[in-house]
Amino acid sequence: MREVIRDPAKTFRCPRCGTPVTYKGRGRRPVWCSARCRVEASIERRGNEIVGVKPEVMKIVSPTTRLSDWEKERRREIERNLDRGAVVEMVASRLELLMDVLARVEERGLNAPSGDRQILSDAMIRTARTVSPETVDQATASPRSSNKRDVSEWVTLLEELTMQFATGLLYNRDLPTLDEPMRNLVEHYLQRVDSSKH
């Protein structure tokens, strides 16, 4: 018996003709690329039995039965090839990964002495100054006598809110709290836009 392990990350090919087998995401994963190949394989097996030729039996192992072994091997391979520098580069170059790391630090806190936490805070402020100096300057500036924000501040805040929606930093459990304020914001904004057209 020949065992074929179907790697979930790769295209599986028909054992009869070698054509890629498509899976539509429902039910059992097909073994054959078409009904024709399935029927011809069945006829061939029956014919072989009649003439006394022992058919080759192929066992298709689904990913779920072998996934843990396959996954363990993939993890070992990744760990061998991924050094600290590669991980740092990956996180630094992909905004969503960086946001996930920051969200995890914010969520769990940092179990470290206060000196280490201060070092981390200083490093984050330095990075923020490099990335967006005007935002840090506004945040650290002395409070204004008036509560009125200028347009650039609102743009920055709205962009930050949009990014938190897009990256999942705002959890689903927090969305109901935002329902009413967001509804009011959109309603008043649309009223102003309509009134400015007339």
Secondary structure, DSSP 8 states (H G I E B T S, - for coil): -EEEE--TTS--B-TTT--B----SSSS--SSSSHHHHHHHHHHHHHHHHHT-----EEEE-HHHHHHHHHHHHHHHHHHH--HHHHHHHHHH-HHHHHHHHHHHHHH---S-HHHHHHHHHHHHHHHHHH-HHHHHHHHS---SS----HHHHHHHHHHHHHHHHHT-S-GGGHHHHHHHHHHHHHHHHHHHHHHH-
